[in-house]
Amino acid sequence: MTDKKKVLITGAAGLVGSVLRDGLKDDHDLSGVDRVAIEGFNCLVADTTDLDAVLPAYEGIDTVIDLASVPSDDTPWEIVHQNNLTSTHNAMEASKRAGVKRVIFASSNHASGNYEDDYPYSAIVAGQYGGLDPDNIPYVTTSMPIRPDGDYGIGKAFGEAAGRYYSDRHGLSVICLRIGTLNRQSRPLSVRHFATLLTHRDLVHLVDRCIEAPPEIKFGIFYGVSNNKWRIWDISNSRDAIGYNPQDNAEQWR
């Protein structure tokens, strides 16, 4: 039996971090870094905008899951600039210095959110399905140009660019996940969510697939979304590259 991979979660106290801490604990050796302590969990208390302060958490780590940011899509630029950009860059730099093999960066669907202004996506997220065939939606793919829908999305696009740089220049394997709608309830809470939902179960499966992905994957961008009938994002590249096979469909809550 192989040893468990040592996995560091930055921003481990947040919602995504809590889902992953619970879902990955049996198969991986987990630790964290956050501004707050987490009861019963090995977590360095440090400000992720302070590179020197977080470096000790990265020693001996195989894979970093970088969640450290203010996660709301209406986060103002001042916070994106001061906190999110710096925290993301620090995660890449600390990983490089510590010899980490892979960073899984929590990007966001908001890096390409303005596609939802265009038909048919605008109709689908509004729940106006008339005349549309869910089996013939021209999916938004990760090869299409970025189209951030706000300052938060700009920050996530920066993170993808930083990941590409650290992969190309420093040999770090970086996988960016454009996470859809993940909420505490793990179910749709609005019409849009029937297209964009990512359940807790599918998130854990997706991240586990990224942790176990072959080292030949030096850089990738994948959409994190469940197998929703009305999803608008392509997941064929993650199926092919890492074996992502989401089990949930938002229609079960219709």
Secondary structure as GFF3:
##gff-version 3
##sequence-region A 1 254
A	DSSP	beta_strand	6	10	.	.	.	ID=ss1
A	DSSP	alpha_helix	15	24	.	.	.	ID=ss2
A	DSSP	beta_strand	29	34	.	.	.	ID=ss3
A	DSSP	beta_strand	43	45	.	.	.	ID=ss4
A	DSSP	alpha_helix	51	58	.	.	.	ID=ss5
A	DSSP	beta_strand	63	66	.	.	.	ID=ss6
A	DSSP	alpha_helix	77	79	.	.	.	ID=ss7
A	DSSP	pi_helix	80	84	.	.	.	ID=ss8
A	DSSP	alpha_helix	85	98	.	.	.	ID=ss9
A	DSSP	beta_strand	102	108	.	.	.	ID=ss10
A	DSSP	three_ten_helix	109	117	.	.	.	ID=ss11
A	DSSP	alpha_helix	121	125	.	.	.	ID=ss12
A	DSSP	three_ten_helix	134	136	.	.	.	ID=ss13
A	DSSP	alpha_helix	151	170	.	.	.	ID=ss14
A	DSSP	beta_strand	173	179	.	.	.	ID=ss15
A	DSSP	alpha_helix	193	196	.	.	.	ID=ss16
A	DSSP	alpha_helix	200	212	.	.	.	ID=ss17
A	DSSP	beta_strand	219	224	.	.	.	ID=ss18
A	DSSP	alpha_helix	236	242	.	.	.	ID=ss19
A	DSSP	three_ten_helix	250	253	.	.	.	ID=ss20
###
